[in-house]
Amino acid sequence: MIFYFSGTGNSLAAARYLEKELAERKVDITKAVREKKFSYEIGEEESVGFVFPVYFWGLPSIVAYFLHRVCFQEDRKPYLYGVMTCGSSIGAADKQMKSILEKRGHQLKAVFPLVMPDNYVVMFQAPTEEEVEKILKKTEKEIAVISASVKRKEDGRWSKAKGFALSTVMQPLYRNGRKTAKFHAEDTCISCGKCASICPARAIRIEDGKPIWVKKQCIFCMACINRCPVQAIQYGSRTLKKGRYEHPDIKGEW
Ligand SMILES: Cc1cc2nc3c(=O)[nH]c(=O)nc-3n(C[C@H](O)[C@H](O)[C@H](O)COP(=O)(O)O)c2cc1C
């Protein structure tokens, strides 16, 4: 079973690859949380993977929420692994995940970092098409290696102390940040409502044909900004000239 969360398609593309290679079903964490479905039946030989992006060297809030609740039938101790998609580094997000699962009696065997194009346009310029192509060529090779490791149920290597210290500094920025106040739509908005329908936090409502952010905080997945068909959504002035990113294989499909 492959649980996944994705804002802009990277983690979905990785989950799809694993679904095909491992011949295991995938489950959308957003849908599971919405439906409050936390209990799953795992097959005898089945492994359990969690595929999602790294935010501020830690876990997206919705993924942490799900990990705190997910459970399997009592006698089952499946091989548990994580695939963390990231722009460059996962910091000590692996340790954060391990610690949540351990407290719940689950043993996380491995975390595999998977470098993919960076979607954090509030901070960085979106990658160009050429850059995306170059990065994804490497990703293709890396995910094949990851898939082979999962098939062999290999143990992983864990982040070092330095990564842990840095993650400890970064995590409060995510916990106390991810504020929606600066999100807004420009006059170019075509009132299609896509931003509201794709928001995994249900933080957007359409009023008088335009999106408004109705929650103080969201997951900060950047789906609304990156997947708006006319690039009308901005975060203050920080995203004005940053470009947008969505995984090319998934674009327009979801
Ligand atoms: C709020 C936020 C924080 C991020 N923090 C990190 C980070 O700490 N390290 C990193 O390498 N990439 C970081 N990224 C980049 C994403 O992890 C990366 O682009 C990921 O593959 C996006 O996955 P998705 O397309 O499935 O949403 C961040 C992205 C966002 C939106």
The ligand as an ORCA input file, in Angstrom:
! r2SCAN-3c Opt
* xyz 0 1
  C       6.334     25.151      2.114
  C       7.406     24.393      1.391
  C       8.594     24.088      2.041
  C       9.588     23.359      1.391
  N      10.700     23.007      2.103
  C      11.651     22.256      1.511
  C      12.794     21.832      2.252
  O      12.916     22.066      3.458
  N      13.759     21.137      1.602
  C      13.659     20.841      0.261
  O      14.580     20.242     -0.295
  N      12.555     21.181     -0.459
  C      11.547     21.882      0.134
  N      10.424     22.219     -0.578
  C      10.248     21.727     -1.973
  C       9.335     20.513     -2.060
  O       9.593     19.600     -1.021
  C       9.456     19.780     -3.422
  O       9.358     20.613     -4.499
  C       8.440     18.636     -3.495
  O       8.889     17.688     -4.423
  C       7.046     19.080     -3.905
  O       6.218     17.942     -3.941
  P       4.755     17.903     -4.554
  O       4.860     18.346     -6.014
  O       4.350     16.482     -4.453
  O       3.898     18.816     -3.776
  C       9.409     22.948      0.039
  C       8.216     23.268     -0.620
  C       7.217     23.987      0.043
  C       5.937     24.293     -0.677
*
